[in-house]
Amino acid sequence: MKKRIVEFITTYILFVVIFLLEKPLFMAYYHTLYSADSGAEWFNVMWHGLPLDLSLSGYLTVIPGLLLLFSIWSKHSLLYKIKRIYFLIIAILLSCIFVSDLGLYEFWGFRLDSTPLFYFLSSPKDALASVSFWFILAAILAIAAYAALLYLIFHFVLLRPNQVFKIPYERVKVSGVMLLFTALLFIPIRGGFSVSTMNISKVYYSTEQRLNHAAINPCFSLMSSFSKQTDFASQYRFMKPEEANKLFAGLTDKPVTDSIPTLFSTTQPNIILVILEGFSTHLMASLGGESNVAVTLDKLGEEGVLFTRFYANSFRTDRGLMAILSGYPAQPTTSIMKYPRKSESLPSISATLKKANYTNAYYYGGDADFTNMRSFLVSAGFEKIVCDKDFPLSERLSKWGAHDHVVFNRLLGDLQQEKLTKPFFKVVQTSSSHEPFEVPFRRLAEDRANSFAYADSCLGDFVDRYRQLPEWKNTVLIIVPDHQGAYPAMDNLSFERYHIPLIFAGGAVKAPMKVEALGSQIDIAATLLSQLGLPHESFTFSKNLLNPASPHFAYFTFPNAFGMKTRDNEVVFDCDAERTVSDTGTNKGADLPKGKAFLQKLYDDMANR
């Protein structure tokens, strides 16, 4: 019995030690973030991250504990084989998770969750397009090396053949003791006997987010993320339903009680929506950003309607598309695009325009099946979807498919050839200003800035040529980025990172104007459809930015965090740490209950679809 208990405890402690040592490895890899920290701070990271390590070690020790229990009744070699296979699988899984988390943190800014896996499974090619061949090769070699190291440790500590145990005389007694030890794993797994169960917020101890991130166990983070992909009605329960309903009622669109400006010279203009990959106001000199980058946006902003206090709702394209086309807020723990049954129930600008006799088409140089995009576009009423497979191989020279100039050329060619008998709604989604920022263009020395300058030039060239067509005078060109800015690098929990332009330009725009009302991507639907005299009541979360009676605010979500900005307050809340990250303005704290109610009602809506 003693040997079995020793192996049981050794197994548990071994997992804990592995997870503890991964933390300084993570901090050493990202030495630029942690080099200034003292040894005591590195120890603090390991100490405060220990609860998640203890919990996950408990999960991983359950099966070895049961195998030790079975060995009391049988010496069959099958038990040893199962044990070897189990530790081999665990070595591979732990290695894949640790190395993937190590490589992705630089790009994502949060510890590993189910988001990258969703992207990879929907389209491996696109998921890997952001990184180089050598990066992928290095990751594979690192995974293989680390898995081999882990398995060797398991072999020498736990798997040596001479450790096969004899069957004891008092089987029932020994079984009871081993069953008790295995059952005791419930304590670290749950995190004790308190009301709250183990969760990521347990390791948050510092005002420095990078230290909290270093303390997180990536395996636990991934496991926790999977648990949040269903049962939406139980998530983000900040307050009683009645209170959430009352606060949310003050955040929805209101009936027009005063005259609002008419932006268009016709009630049924053609509409071209350009969704720019990763752009932000920091690329526009006219909005206080860098000069000589987004020169086309600066020009179109001057001659059209420019929304100056406009924000992205999310950090990734799939969430941004839902916000833009369906007025549906991004979710911090999942993406509604994952669930076709739910996403197809959403209203959309395209479906509304189709009922109003518009034709719809979508242009994208990449894979339209990435992140279940096609299922959403089809259900949203797009009759024509042009994607990578519709371009010859000679034009698919980007890692994402076809470069932006190729996609704009295809759109312009279709506009010149089509016999237009109805107004049209066409969407162009760009992709070239995305990692790895490799474009057939060189105007700026810095690769990222140059890729944005390239995408901006592609838009400018399209606009210059489209102006020559008779359709221009009856066209509204809507330009908006898909998500938070990818350049320059900024804090993911800062509103400055989410500040993006919204521009209405084109020959059908009556006059230049600057709109200073606060808003975000979810407000495009109500604002546009109101200008067209079309109903938008089904867009529950969307507000007309030109209606002074409606509440004006911006809202964004990031993995398990949200931000809300009104005229008097700006608040960012970390749901993992259960604390306010920032709270500024003349009316501090006012937006926090509103932001919580908004998120709670969003997950209520998700659950009911």
C-alpha positions in Angstrom: 0.0 0.0 0.0 2.8 2.4 0.9 4.4 2.2 -2.6 1.1 2.9 -4.3 0.5 6.0 -2.0 4.1 7.2 -2.8 3.5 6.9 -6.5 0.2 8.6 -6.3 1.7 11.6 -4.4 4.7 11.6 -6.7 2.5 11.8 -9.8 0.6 14.7 -8.4 3.7 16.6 -7.3 5.4 15.9 -10.6 2.6 17.6 -12.5 2.7 20.6 -10.1 6.4 21.0 -10.5 6.1 20.9 -14.3 3.5 23.6 -14.3 5.5 25.7 -11.8 8.6 25.6 -14.0 6.7 26.5 -17.1 6.1 30.0 -15.6 9.7 31.2 -15.5 10.2 29.6 -18.9 7.4 31.7 -20.2 8.8 34.8 -18.6 12.3 34.1 -19.9 10.9 33.7 -23.4 9.2 37.1 -23.1 12.2 38.6 -21.3 11.5 42.0 -22.8 8.3 42.1 -20.7 9.8 40.7 -17.5 13.5 41.5 -17.5 13.1 44.4 -15.1 11.3 42.3 -12.5 13.1 41.1 -9.5 13.6 37.5 -8.5 10.9 38.0 -5.8 8.4 39.0 -8.5 9.2 35.9 -10.5 8.6 33.9 -7.4 5.3 35.8 -6.8 4.1 34.8 -10.3 4.8 31.1 -9.5 3.2 31.4 -6.0 0.1 33.1 -7.1 -0.3 30.8 -10.1 -0.1 27.8 -7.9 -3.9 27.4 -7.4 -4.5 26.7 -11.1 -1.4 24.3 -11.2 -2.8 22.4 -8.2 -6.2 22.2 -9.7 -5.0 21.0 -13.1 -2.6 18.5 -11.5 -5.6 17.1 -9.7 -7.4 16.5 -13.0 -4.4 14.8 -14.5 -3.8 12.6 -11.5 -7.3 11.1 -11.5 -6.7 8.4 -14.2 -3.3 7.4 -12.7 -5.0 7.1 -9.4 -7.7 4.9 -10.8 -5.1 2.7 -12.5 -3.3 2.3 -9.1 -6.7 1.3 -7.7 -7.2 -1.3 -10.4 -3.7 -2.7 -9.8 -4.8 -3.8 -6.4 -7.0 -6.4 -8.0 -5.0 -7.3 -11.1 -1.4 -7.5 -12.2 -2.4 -7.7 -15.9 0.1 -6.0 -18.2 -2.7 -4.1 -19.9 -2.7 -1.7 -16.9 0.9 -0.9 -17.5 0.3 -0.4 -21.2 -2.7 1.9 -20.5 -0.5 3.9 -18.1 2.3 4.3 -20.7 -0.2 5.4 -23.4 -1.8 7.9 -20.9 1.4 9.6 -20.0 2.5 9.7 -23.7 -0.7 11.4 -24.6 -0.4 13.8 -21.7 3.2 14.6 -22.7 2.1 15.5 -26.2 -0.9 17.5 -25.1 1.1 19.5 -22.5 3.8 20.2 -25.0 1.4 21.3 -27.7 -0.4 23.6 -25.3 2.7 25.1 -23.8 4.5 25.8 -27.0 1.4 27.0 -28.8 0.7 29.4 -26.0 4.3 30.5 -26.0 4.2 31.3 -29.7 0.7 32.9 -29.8 0.9 35.2 -26.8 3.0 37.7 -28.8 0.2 37.9 -31.4 -2.9 37.6 -29.2 -2.0 39.3 -26.0 -3.8 36.7 -23.8 -3.1 33.2 -22.7 -4.3 30.3 -24.8 -8.0 29.7 -25.1 -10.3 28.0 -27.7 -10.2 30.9 -30.1 -7.0 29.9 -32.0 -8.2 26.3 -32.2 -11.5 27.4 -33.7 -9.6 29.3 -36.4 -7.3 26.4 -37.1 -10.1 23.8 -37.4 -12.2 26.0 -39.7 -9.3 26.7 -42.1 -5.7 25.6 -41.2 -4.3 27.4 -44.2 -5.6 30.8 -43.1 -4.9 30.1 -39.4 -1.2 29.6 -40.3 -1.0 32.4 -42.9 0.1 34.9 -40.2 3.4 33.2 -39.5 6.4 32.1 -41.5 7.4 28.6 -42.5 10.4 28.8 -40.2 8.2 29.9 -37.3 6.0 26.8 -37.8 9.0 24.5 -38.2 10.5 25.8 -35.0 7.2 25.3 -33.2 6.9 21.7 -34.4 10.5 20.9 -33.4 9.9 22.6 -30.0 6.7 20.6 -29.4 8.5 17.4 -30.3 11.5 18.1 -28.1 9.4 19.2 -25.1 7.1 16.2 -25.5 10.1 13.9 -25.6 11.5 15.5 -22.5 8.2 15.2 -20.6 7.8 11.6 -21.5 11.4 10.8 -20.4 10.6 12.4 -17.1 7.4 10.4 -16.8 9.3 7.2 -17.8 12.1 7.5 -15.2 9.9 8.7 -12.4 6.7 6.7 -12.9 6.9 4.2 -15.7 9.8 1.9 -15.0 8.7 -1.8 -15.5 10.0 -2.8 -12.1 7.4 -0.6 -10.5 4.6 -3.0 -11.3 3.1 -3.6 -7.8 2.2 -6.9 -6.1 -1.4 -7.6 -5.3 -1.8 -6.9 -1.5 -3.4 -9.3 0.9 -6.0 -6.8 2.2 -7.4 -5.7 -1.1 -10.6 -4.1 0.3 -8.7 -2.1 2.9 -6.0 -0.9 0.4 -8.7 -0.2 -2.2 -10.5 2.0 0.3 -7.4 4.0 1.1 -6.5 4.5 -2.6 -10.1 5.4 -3.4 -9.9 8.0 -0.6 -6.7 9.5 -1.9 -8.2 9.7 -5.4 -11.4 11.3 -4.0 -9.3 13.9 -2.2 -8.2 15.3 -5.5 -11.6 17.0 -5.5 -10.2 19.5 -3.1 -7.5 21.0 -5.3 -9.6 20.5 -8.4 -12.4 22.6 -7.0 -10.1 25.0 -5.2 -11.2 24.2 -1.6 -14.6 24.1 0.0 -15.7 27.7 -0.6 -18.8 28.6 -2.7 -16.8 29.7 -5.7 -15.0 27.0 -7.7 -11.6 27.2 -9.2 -11.3 29.9 -11.9 -8.7 32.0 -13.6 -9.4 35.0 -11.4 -7.8 33.1 -8.5 -4.3 33.9 -9.8 -4.8 37.6 -10.4 -2.8 39.5 -7.8 -1.1 42.4 -9.5 -2.1 45.7 -11.1 0.4 44.8 -13.8 -1.6 42.6 -16.3 1.5 41.0 -17.7 2.3 39.5 -14.3 -1.2 38.1 -14.0 -0.9 36.6 -17.4 2.4 35.0 -16.5 0.7 33.4 -13.5 -2.0 31.7 -15.6 -1.7 28.0 -16.4 -2.4 27.8 -20.2 -3.8 24.3 -19.9 -6.3 25.5 -17.4 -7.1 28.6 -19.5 -7.8 26.4 -22.5 -10.0 24.0 -20.5 -11.9 26.9 -18.9 -12.5 28.4 -22.3 -14.1 25.2 -23.6 -16.4 25.2 -20.7 -17.7 28.6 -21.8 -18.7 27.6 -25.3 -22.2 26.5 -24.2 -24.8 27.3 -21.5 -24.6 31.0 -22.3 -27.5 31.8 -19.9 -25.3 31.0 -16.9 -22.4 33.3 -17.9 -21.9 36.9 -16.8 -24.6 36.9 -14.1 -23.6 40.3 -12.6 -27.1 41.2 -11.3 -30.7 40.2 -11.0 -32.5 40.0 -14.4 -34.9 42.8 -13.5 -32.0 45.2 -12.8 -30.2 44.2 -16.0 -33.4 44.7 -18.0 -33.9 48.2 -16.5 -30.3 49.3 -17.2 -30.3 47.8 -20.7 -33.6 49.6 -21.6 -31.6 52.8 -21.2 -29.0 51.6 -23.7 -31.2 50.8 -26.7 -32.2 52.9 -29.7 -35.0 55.4 -29.1 -37.8 56.8 -31.4 -36.7 59.9 -33.3 -38.2 63.0 -31.6 -36.3 65.6 -33.5 -35.1 66.1 -37.1 -31.9 64.3 -38.0 -29.6 65.2 -40.9 -30.1 63.5 -44.3 -26.8 62.3 -45.5 -27.7 61.0 -48.9 -29.1 62.7 -52.0 -31.2 59.7 -52.9 -33.3 57.2 -50.9 -32.0 54.1 -52.7 -28.3 54.6 -53.4 -26.0 51.8 -54.4 -23.9 50.9 -51.4 -20.3 49.6 -51.3 -19.1 48.6 -47.9 -15.3 48.3 -47.6 -14.2 46.4 -44.5 -10.5 47.2 -44.0 -8.3 44.7 -42.2 -6.9 46.1 -38.9 -7.0 49.8 -39.7 -7.3 52.5 -36.9 -7.4 56.2 -36.6 -3.7 56.1 -35.6 -3.0 55.7 -39.4 -4.9 58.9 -40.3 -3.3 62.4 -40.0 -6.7 64.0 -40.0 -7.6 62.2 -36.8 -4.3 62.9 -35.0 -2.5 59.8 -36.3 0.6 59.2 -38.5 0.9 61.1 -41.7 1.6 59.6 -45.1 0.0 56.2 -44.3 -3.8 56.2 -44.9 -3.8 59.1 -47.3 -6.9 57.8 -49.1 -8.9 57.6 -45.9 -7.8 61.1 -45.0 -9.0 62.4 -48.3 -12.3 60.5 -48.2 -12.9 61.6 -44.7 -12.5 65.3 -45.7 -15.0 65.0 -48.6 -17.5 62.7 -47.0 -19.1 62.1 -43.6 -16.5 61.2 -41.0 -17.4 59.8 -37.6 -14.6 60.9 -35.3 -15.5 59.1 -32.1 -16.1 55.7 -33.4 -14.8 52.4 -32.0 -14.3 48.7 -32.9 -16.3 46.2 -30.9 -13.7 43.4 -31.0 -10.2 42.2 -31.7 -10.9 39.6 -34.4 -12.5 39.6 -37.9 -15.3 37.1 -37.2 -16.6 39.1 -34.3 -16.1 42.4 -36.2 -18.1 41.1 -39.2 -21.1 40.3 -37.0 -21.0 43.7 -35.4 -20.8 45.5 -38.7 -23.3 43.5 -40.7 -25.7 42.4 -38.0 -25.2 45.1 -35.3 -24.4 42.2 -32.9 -21.9 42.9 -30.2 -18.7 40.8 -30.0 -18.6 38.2 -27.2 -15.5 37.9 -24.9 -15.5 34.1 -24.5 -16.7 32.9 -27.9 -17.9 34.0 -31.4 -21.5 33.6 -32.4 -20.2 32.8 -35.9 -19.1 29.4 -34.5 -22.8 28.5 -34.2 -24.6 28.6 -37.6 -27.9 27.8 -35.9 -27.6 30.9 -33.9 -25.9 33.2 -36.4 -28.5 32.5 -39.1 -31.2 33.9 -36.7 -29.5 37.3 -36.6 -30.8 40.2 -38.6 -28.4 41.7 -41.1 -28.0 44.8 -43.3 -27.8 42.6 -46.4 -31.0 40.7 -45.6 -32.9 43.9 -44.9 -31.6 45.5 -48.2 -32.5 42.4 -50.1 -36.1 42.8 -49.0 -35.9 46.4 -50.2 -35.0 45.1 -53.8 -31.2 45.3 -53.5 -28.9 42.7 -54.9 -26.1 41.5 -52.6 -22.5 40.4 -53.3 -19.5 39.8 -51.1 -15.8 40.0 -52.2 -12.9 38.5 -50.2 -9.5 37.4 -51.4 -9.3 34.7 -48.7 -11.1 31.5 -47.7 -14.8 32.2 -47.2 -15.1 29.1 -45.1 -12.7 30.5 -42.5 -14.5 30.7 -39.1 -17.8 29.6 -40.7 -18.0 32.8 -42.6 -19.8 31.4 -45.6 -22.7 30.0 -43.6 -23.3 33.4 -42.1 -23.0 35.2 -45.4 -25.5 32.8 -47.1 -28.0 33.1 -44.3 -27.5 36.9 -44.4 -28.8 37.0 -48.0 -25.6 37.3 -50.0 -26.4 35.9 -53.5 -22.8 36.1 -54.7 -19.7 35.3 -52.7 -16.4 35.8 -54.4 -13.4 34.3 -52.5 -10.0 32.8 -53.1 -11.2 29.9 -55.2 -12.6 32.4 -57.7 -9.2 33.8 -58.5 -6.6 32.0 -60.7 -3.6 30.6 -58.9 -1.4 33.3 -60.6 -3.4 35.9 -58.6 -3.3 34.1 -55.3 0.1 35.3 -54.3 -0.7 36.3 -50.7 -0.6 33.9 -47.8 -4.3 34.8 -47.3 -5.2 34.3 -51.0 -5.5 37.2 -53.4 -3.9 40.6 -52.6 -6.2 43.6 -52.1 -5.6 45.2 -55.5 -6.7 41.9 -57.2 -9.9 41.9 -55.2 -10.7 45.5 -55.9 -10.0 44.9 -59.6 -12.4 42.0 -59.6 -15.1 44.2 -58.0 -14.5 47.0 -60.5 -14.6 44.6 -63.4 -17.9 43.2 -62.3 -19.4 46.7 -61.8 -18.4 47.6 -65.4 -19.8 44.4 -66.9 -23.0 44.0 -64.9 -26.3 45.2 -66.3 -27.6 47.0 -63.2 -31.4 47.1 -63.0 -31.6 47.2 -59.2 -29.7 49.0 -56.5 -26.8 47.0 -55.2 -25.1 46.3 -51.9 -21.5 45.0 -52.3 -19.1 44.3 -49.5 -15.3 44.1 -50.0 -13.2 42.6 -47.2 -9.5 43.3 -47.4 -6.8 41.1 -46.0 -3.3 42.3 -47.0 -2.8 44.5 -43.9 -2.6 41.4 -41.8 0.4 39.4 -40.5 2.8 38.7 -42.0 2.4 42.1 -43.7 4.0 41.0 -47.0 2.6 43.1 -49.9 3.6 43.8 -53.5 4.3 47.4 -52.7 7.0 49.5 -51.0 6.4 53.1 -49.9 7.3 53.0 -46.2 10.3 51.3 -44.5 8.3 49.7 -41.7 6.6 46.5 -42.9 3.4 47.0 -40.9 2.9 50.6 -41.8 3.7 49.8 -45.4 1.1 47.1 -45.6 -1.6 49.6 -44.4 -0.3 52.1 -46.9 -0.7 49.4 -49.6 -4.3 48.5 -48.7 -5.1 52.3 -48.5 -3.6 52.7 -52.0 -5.7 49.8 -53.4 -8.8 51.5 -52.1 -7.7 54.9 -53.5 -7.0 53.4 -56.9 -10.5 51.7 -56.9 -12.2 55.0 -55.9 -10.3 57.0 -58.6 -11.4 54.5 -61.3 -14.9 54.1 -60.0 -15.5 57.9 -60.0 -15.3 57.6 -63.8 -18.3 55.4 -64.0 -21.9 56.7 -64.1 -22.8 54.7 -61.0 -20.6 56.8 -58.8 -23.1 59.6 -58.5 -25.6 57.2 -57.0 -23.3 55.3 -54.7 -22.5 55.5 -51.0 -19.1 54.2 -50.1 -19.0 53.0 -46.5 -15.5 52.4 -45.0 -14.8 50.8 -41.7 -12.1 48.5 -40.2 -13.0 45.0 -39.1 -11.5 45.2 -35.6 -9.1 47.0 -33.3 -6.0 48.6 -34.9 -3.1 46.3 -35.6 -0.7 49.2 -35.8 0.9 50.7 -33.8 1.0 48.1 -30.9 -1.1 49.3 -27.9 -2.6 47.9 -24.7 -5.5 45.6 -25.6 -7.5 47.0 -22.7 -7.2 50.6 -23.8 -9.9 52.4 -25.7 -7.2 54.1 -27.9 -6.5 50.6 -29.4 -10.1 50.4 -30.5 -10.5 53.9 -32.0 -11.2 53.4 -35.7 -12.7 55.5 -38.5 -16.2 55.2 -40.0 -16.6 57.1 -43.3 -19.6 57.6 -45.6 -18.3 58.9 -49.0 -19.3 58.7 -52.6 -21.3 60.6 -55.1 -24.6 60.1 -53.3 -23.3 61.8 -50.1 -24.8 65.3 -50.0 -22.1 67.2 -48.2 -19.0 66.8 -46.0 -19.7 66.5 -42.3 -18.0 65.4 -39.1 -20.1 63.5 -36.6 -18.8 63.5 -33.1 -21.5 61.2 -31.5 -19.9 58.3 -29.7 -20.6 54.9 -31.3 -19.2 51.6 -32.4 -19.6 49.1 -35.2 -22.9 47.7 -33.9 -24.4 51.2 -34.6 -23.8 51.1 -38.4 -26.9 49.0 -39.1 -29.4 51.4 -37.4 -27.7 54.5 -38.7 -27.5 53.3 -42.3 -31.0 51.8 -42.4 -32.5 54.9 -40.8 -31.0 57.0 -43.6 -32.6 54.6 -46.2 -36.0 54.8 -44.5 -35.9 51.1 -43.7 -36.9 49.4 -40.4 -34.2 48.4 -38.0 -36.1 47.4 -34.8 -34.8 43.8 -35.1 -31.3 45.1 -34.5 -31.7 45.1 -30.7 -28.2 46.3 -29.9 -27.8 48.9 -32.7 -28.4 52.6 -32.3 -28.8 55.5 -34.8 -25.8 57.7 -34.3 -27.6 60.7 -35.8 -30.6 60.4 -33.4 -30.0 62.8 -30.5 -32.7 60.9 -28.5 -30.7 57.7 -28.6 -28.0 56.9 -26.0 -24.5 57.3 -27.5 -21.7 55.0 -26.2 -18.9 52.8 -27.4 -18.5 49.2 -26.3 -15.8 46.6 -26.9 -14.9 43.1 -25.6 -11.6 41.3 -25.3 -11.2 37.8 -23.9 -13.0 38.0 -20.6 -13.0 41.8 -20.5 -15.1 44.6 -21.7 -14.9 48.4 -22.1 -17.7 51.0 -22.1 -17.3 54.7 -23.0 -19.9 57.5 -22.7 -19.6 61.2 -22.6 -18.9 61.3 -18.9 -17.2 58.1 -18.1 -14.9 55.5 -19.6 -14.5 52.1 -17.8 -12.7 48.9 -18.6 -13.5 45.8 -16.6 -11.5 42.6 -16.4 -13.9 39.7 -15.7 -11.1 37.2 -14.9 -9.7 39.4 -12.2 -13.1 40.7 -11.3 -11.8 44.2 -11.1 -11.9 47.6 -12.9 -8.8 48.1 -15.0 -9.5 51.8 -15.6 -12.2 54.3 -14.7 -11.9 57.9 -15.9 -14.1 60.8 -16.6 -16.3 63.3 -14.7 -18.7 60.7 -13.6 -16.5 57.8 -12.5 -18.1 54.4 -12.0 -21.3 55.3 -13.8 -20.6 53.0 -16.8 -19.7 49.9 -14.9 -23.2 48.7 -14.0 -24.4 49.6 -17.5 -21.5 47.7 -19.1 -22.2 44.7 -17.0 -25.9 44.8 -17.8 -25.1 45.1 -21.5 -22.9 42.0 -21.4 -25.4 40.0 -19.3 -28.2 40.9 -21.8 -26.0 39.9 -24.7 -25.5 36.4 -23.3 -29.2 36.2 -22.5 -29.8 36.9 -26.2 -27.2 34.3 -27.2 -28.8 31.7 -25.0 -32.2 32.3 -26.6 -31.2 32.0 -30.2 
